[in-house]
Amino acid sequence: MNYFESFKLDEIYPLKDYKVSEAEILEFANKYDPQSYHTDPIAAAESPFGSLIASGWHTAAIFMRMQCDSFLNQSHCLGSPGIDRLRWIAPVRPGDSLHGENKIIQLRQSKSKPDRGIVQSGVSIYNQSNELVMTLETTAFFLRRPQ
């Protein structure tokens, strides 16, 4: 299990691949982002995107799954105060296979809670053609290794 001290500046954590299905795009969008280019393949074909695309919020949720499967669930993560600089660069389409990386960009000890540290990461998510589809920066709290 990774503690705060396990992370090193500029270290890159590859994120496990995730295949996006049309069914999950439709399910997510119908529930949370019911815009026609996310929910209606016919209307989406006539949109500027030319086909059905995933909601950006769905792509962000997929990233979270990739992050948990890749390393968060094997760590002493205590949650996050939020993300910064979220950008949706290119659409995610049915059948896309996403992969990515999480690069450690800053490490600091908490001033108010000495039992934890703060890890900031730069994240890049790509499709199967290595086209960048999303970027963001995360901040998370991790327990420090017991003395």
Secondary structure as a PSIPRED ss2 file (coil, helix, strand):
# PSIPRED VFORMAT (PSIPRED V4.0)

   1 M C   1.000  0.000  0.000
   2 N E   0.000  0.000  1.000
   3 Y C   1.000  0.000  0.000
   4 F H   0.000  1.000  0.000
   5 E H   0.000  1.000  0.000
   6 S H   0.000  1.000  0.000
   7 F C   1.000  0.000  0.000
   8 K C   1.000  0.000  0.000
   9 L C   1.000  0.000  0.000
  10 D C   1.000  0.000  0.000
  11 E C   1.000  0.000  0.000
  12 I E   0.000  0.000  1.000
  13 Y E   0.000  0.000  1.000
  14 P E   0.000  0.000  1.000
  15 L E   0.000  0.000  1.000
  16 K E   0.000  0.000  1.000
  17 D E   0.000  0.000  1.000
  18 Y E   0.000  0.000  1.000
  19 K E   0.000  0.000  1.000
  20 V C   1.000  0.000  0.000
  21 S C   1.000  0.000  0.000
  22 E H   0.000  1.000  0.000
  23 A H   0.000  1.000  0.000
  24 E H   0.000  1.000  0.000
  25 I H   0.000  1.000  0.000
  26 L H   0.000  1.000  0.000
  27 E H   0.000  1.000  0.000
  28 F H   0.000  1.000  0.000
  29 A H   0.000  1.000  0.000
  30 N H   0.000  1.000  0.000
  31 K H   0.000  1.000  0.000
  32 Y H   0.000  1.000  0.000
  33 D C   1.000  0.000  0.000
  34 P C   1.000  0.000  0.000
  35 Q C   1.000  0.000  0.000
  36 S H   0.000  1.000  0.000
  37 Y H   0.000  1.000  0.000
  38 H H   0.000  1.000  0.000
  39 T H   0.000  1.000  0.000
  40 D C   1.000  0.000  0.000
  41 P H   0.000  1.000  0.000
  42 I H   0.000  1.000  0.000
  43 A H   0.000  1.000  0.000
  44 A H   0.000  1.000  0.000
  45 A H   0.000  1.000  0.000
  46 E C   1.000  0.000  0.000
  47 S C   1.000  0.000  0.000
  48 P C   1.000  0.000  0.000
  49 F C   1.000  0.000  0.000
  50 G C   1.000  0.000  0.000
  51 S C   1.000  0.000  0.000
  52 L C   1.000  0.000  0.000
  53 I C   1.000  0.000  0.000
  54 A C   1.000  0.000  0.000
  55 S C   1.000  0.000  0.000
  56 G H   0.000  1.000  0.000
  57 W H   0.000  1.000  0.000
  58 H H   0.000  1.000  0.000
  59 T H   0.000  1.000  0.000
  60 A H   0.000  1.000  0.000
  61 A H   0.000  1.000  0.000
  62 I H   0.000  1.000  0.000
  63 F H   0.000  1.000  0.000
  64 M H   0.000  1.000  0.000
  65 R H   0.000  1.000  0.000
  66 M H   0.000  1.000  0.000
  67 Q H   0.000  1.000  0.000
  68 C H   0.000  1.000  0.000
  69 D H   0.000  1.000  0.000
  70 S H   0.000  1.000  0.000
  71 F C   1.000  0.000  0.000
  72 L H   0.000  1.000  0.000
  73 N H   0.000  1.000  0.000
  74 Q H   0.000  1.000  0.000
  75 S E   0.000  0.000  1.000
  76 H C   1.000  0.000  0.000
  77 C E   0.000  0.000  1.000
  78 L C   1.000  0.000  0.000
  79 G C   1.000  0.000  0.000
  80 S C   1.000  0.000  0.000
  81 P C   1.000  0.000  0.000
  82 G E   0.000  0.000  1.000
  83 I E   0.000  0.000  1.000
  84 D E   0.000  0.000  1.000
  85 R E   0.000  0.000  1.000
  86 L E   0.000  0.000  1.000
  87 R E   0.000  0.000  1.000
  88 W E   0.000  0.000  1.000
  89 I C   1.000  0.000  0.000
  90 A C   1.000  0.000  0.000
  91 P C   1.000  0.000  0.000
  92 V C   1.000  0.000  0.000
  93 R C   1.000  0.000  0.000
  94 P C   1.000  0.000  0.000
  95 G C   1.000  0.000  0.000
  96 D C   1.000  0.000  0.000
  97 S E   0.000  0.000  1.000
  98 L E   0.000  0.000  1.000
  99 H E   0.000  0.000  1.000
 100 G E   0.000  0.000  1.000
 101 E E   0.000  0.000  1.000
 102 N E   0.000  0.000  1.000
 103 K E   0.000  0.000  1.000
 104 I E   0.000  0.000  1.000
 105 I E   0.000  0.000  1.000
 106 Q E   0.000  0.000  1.000
 107 L E   0.000  0.000  1.000
 108 R E   0.000  0.000  1.000
 109 Q E   0.000  0.000  1.000
 110 S C   1.000  0.000  0.000
 111 K C   1.000  0.000  0.000
 112 S C   1.000  0.000  0.000
 113 K C   1.000  0.000  0.000
 114 P C   1.000  0.000  0.000
 115 D C   1.000  0.000  0.000
 116 R E   0.000  0.000  1.000
 117 G E   0.000  0.000  1.000
 118 I E   0.000  0.000  1.000
 119 V E   0.000  0.000  1.000
 120 Q E   0.000  0.000  1.000
 121 S E   0.000  0.000  1.000
 122 G E   0.000  0.000  1.000
 123 V E   0.000  0.000  1.000
 124 S E   0.000  0.000  1.000
 125 I E   0.000  0.000  1.000
 126 Y E   0.000  0.000  1.000
 127 N C   1.000  0.000  0.000
 128 Q C   1.000  0.000  0.000
 129 S C   1.000  0.000  0.000
 130 N C   1.000  0.000  0.000
 131 E C   1.000  0.000  0.000
 132 L E   0.000  0.000  1.000
 133 V E   0.000  0.000  1.000
 134 M E   0.000  0.000  1.000
 135 T E   0.000  0.000  1.000
 136 L E   0.000  0.000  1.000
 137 E E   0.000  0.000  1.000
 138 T E   0.000  0.000  1.000
 139 T E   0.000  0.000  1.000
 140 A E   0.000  0.000  1.000
 141 F E   0.000  0.000  1.000
 142 F E   0.000  0.000  1.000
 143 L E   0.000  0.000  1.000
 144 R C   1.000  0.000  0.000
 145 R C   1.000  0.000  0.000
 146 P C   1.000  0.000  0.000
 147 Q C   1.000  0.000  0.000
